[in-house]
Amino acid sequence: MIDESIVMTQNFSDDKLVKLILGRKGGKTTTKIMDELLISPKNKNNIANKLNLDYNTITYHLDLMYKYDYVKKEKFECVTLYYPSNKLYENIDEYMKLKEYLQEKLER
């Protein structure tokens, strides 16, 4: 799934981000969710409604992003909000390059 040539030529320093975006079939969905969170913090229902995706799909991707420390979550009474982590902001240029490469790859 990962195109080794793009990884080699771009010299990405964050292997986990490469794996999360390019190393799985769900990379496109992950980027859509990340883009939503970069606009503003949201809960799972907000994201599911905005992207017209199943709640369980959103849960799966957020769990992965949380596991790799690209999102943080904070609970307010009965609502959990997700937002980008410092790690994502520190690697935002790599994220944008990976997202662009994925879009180009999917258009072919």
N, C-alpha and C positions, 0 to 999 in steps of 0.2 A: 504494500500500500504506500509506503514512503518512497518517494523518488530520491534515491541517494544523491543524484547529481545536483538537485536543488540544495540539499543540505550541505554538500561539499562546496558548491560555488558561493553560497551566501554566508557561510561561516556562522551559522546560528549558534549562539552560546547556550540557549535554553532547550536542552534535549526533551524535556517534558512537554514544553509547548509545541515542539515539532510533532511529538507523538500524539498529543491531544488533537491537533488540527489536521495533520496529514496522515497519521498512522492508523486511523480508524475510518470506517464508512460514515460515521456520524459527524465528521469534522465540520461539514457545512452547517448542520443544525447547531453545533457548539458555537460557531462564529456568529450565527444569528442571535443566539441568547447572549453571548458576550457583548455584541453591539447594543442590544437593548439595555444591558446593565451599564454600559459606558454612557448612555444617555441619562439614566437615573436609576436609583435603587428600585427594585420591584420584588413582589412576592411571586410565588409559582403560578397562582391564578392569573395575575396580571400578564405574565409572560406568555402563558398558554393562550389566553384570549387574544393578545396582541399578535402573536405569530400563528394563530390558528393551529396549534399543536396540542396533542394529548397531554394531560397533566402528568401522566407517568413518564412520558418522554422527557418533559422538562425536568422532572425529578431526577431521572437517570443522568442527564447531562450536568445538572447543577451539582449532583453528588461527585461526579468526576472532576469538575472544575474546583470544587471545594477540597477534594482529596489532594489535588496537585497545587493547592493554595493560590488559585487565580481568582477565586471569589471568597468573600467573607459573608457571614450571615449574622443577623442580629434579631433577636426576638423582642417584639413589643406586644405585651399582653397576649393576644391570640394570633398575631400575624408575625411571620418571619420574613424579613427583608434581606435580599441578596444584593451585594454591590461588589464592584471590582476591588481586588486586593492591591496592596502596594506592589506586589510582585508583578501583577499584570501591567500596572502603570510603568514600572521599571523596564519592562520588555515590550512596550507598546509598539515600538518601531518594528521589532521582529514579528509581533502579532499581525501588524498591517501587511508586512511582506508575505507572511504565510497565508493570510486571507486572500490577498491578491493572487498569489500563485494558485491557490485552490480554486478560485473563481475562473481563472484562465484554463486550468486543467479540466474543469467541469464543462466549459463551453466548447471544448474540442469534440 
